[in-house]
Amino acid sequence: MAVTSTPETPLPVGEVSRLIGGWIDRLGTIWVEGQITQLSRRPGAGVVFLTLRDPSHDISVAVTCYRQVFDTVADVVTEGARVVVLAKPEWYAPRGQLSLRATEIRPVGVGELLARLEQLKKRLAGEGLFAADRKKPLPFLPRLIGLVCGRASAAERDVLENARHRWPAVRFEVRNVPVQGVHAVHQVVQAVQELDAHEEVDVIVVARGGGSVEDLLPFSDEQLVRAVAACRTPVVSAIGHEPDTPLLDYVADLRASTPTDAAKKVVPDVGEELERVGQLRARARRSVEAFVEREERGLAHAVTRPSIQDPYRMIDERADQLDALLARGRRTLGHLLDRADSELSHTHARVVALSPAATLRRGYAVLQKPDGHVVRDPAEVTPGEPLRARVAEGELTVRADVRGDV
């Protein structure tokens, strides 16, 4: 039930602790899973003390049990082992401390661990964390490589030595962390996040040597998998040997079978690159030489053409053709003009022959009234009316007589 308190009537700390103890007592007996971090078995003591830790959330709780309860699993349970305990939560009010009193301890077997990992793998895959389209490509030659590994470990030596053998100028930013045990997950996640925030780090390598399934469990932890999925920097997973496949391999942008393989995939081999450059230079030289030779052959073939050897020959041939065409044009035009002149002369002669003036020259005259009207009938004029008579050489003025004669 909720407890009422006000600034005027606050609850003492001891009362709050007592209330918390009451609430915890009502929780009853529960099953709890965790990893044993500390184990104390004092000779002759009837009680065993141990610390149970949740690596994913960095939380620990003290556990006590009778020696006969622990002796049933003493042969298979040591520090670092994962266990499931049936315990009653207890609250020690004077110090405000939570603990568990265990009545049964069960070790988590490998088969059960693998089944849980498979379930976690399916869930994370369903969220798209293992999708190929979200994986980032590695740079060809990183400026700075972040390395997360155990201190003075074989994995660290393999990565550093092989990478520097392949590319002597390579630089590393190393973070030495525990790679197994209860503190491994938290410190590996912290190291990855620090390297991801480093501006010069272009790729991060998480490396560890081989081990048992239990030893490699930190690299299948959900917290670490999600931290790697959130990285903006490409991450290379180099955990264990070829058969080992922790969940980190699926979420990483590139999986290396071993730390040595990671070094080969992160940096190029300077000898191979120099050989490749030499091959490309030779290929480019051959291409240029082949092009120049092809163009030289084309130029030599072009020089042998008559138009190049005697360029004026074509001009002279065209000049002769032009003179012939010009002469032909002149002749044709002359013939046309002569024919047109002849036709014009004949036409002129016909026009002159049919002209009224030719008729007048034969002695005829044309009578016209003062208004220019041509007289065709004597009845059209009156006696004494003045008329104009047009003859071949001019015109006369005449008058009509009473008889109608001029």
ABEGO torsion letter per residue (X at the ends): XBBBBBAABBBBAAAAAAAAAAAAAAAEBBBBBBBBABBBBBBGBABBBBBBBBAAAGBBBBBBBBAAAAAAAAAABBBGBBBBBBBBBBBBAAAGBBBBBBABBBBBBAAAAAAAAAAAAAAAAAAGAABAAABBBBBABBABBBBBBBBGBAAAAAAAAAAAAABAABBBBBBBBBABEAAAAAAAAAAAAAAAABAABABBBBBBBBEBAAAAAAAABAAAAAAAAABABBBBBBBEBAABBBAAAAABABBBABAAAAAAAABBBAAAAAAAAAAAAAAAAAAAAAAAAAAAAAAAAAAABAAAABAAAAAAAAAAAAAAAAAAAAAAAAAAAAAAAAAAAAAAAAAAAABAAAAAAAGBBBBBBAAGBBBABAAABBBGBBBBBBBAAEBBBBBBBAAGBX
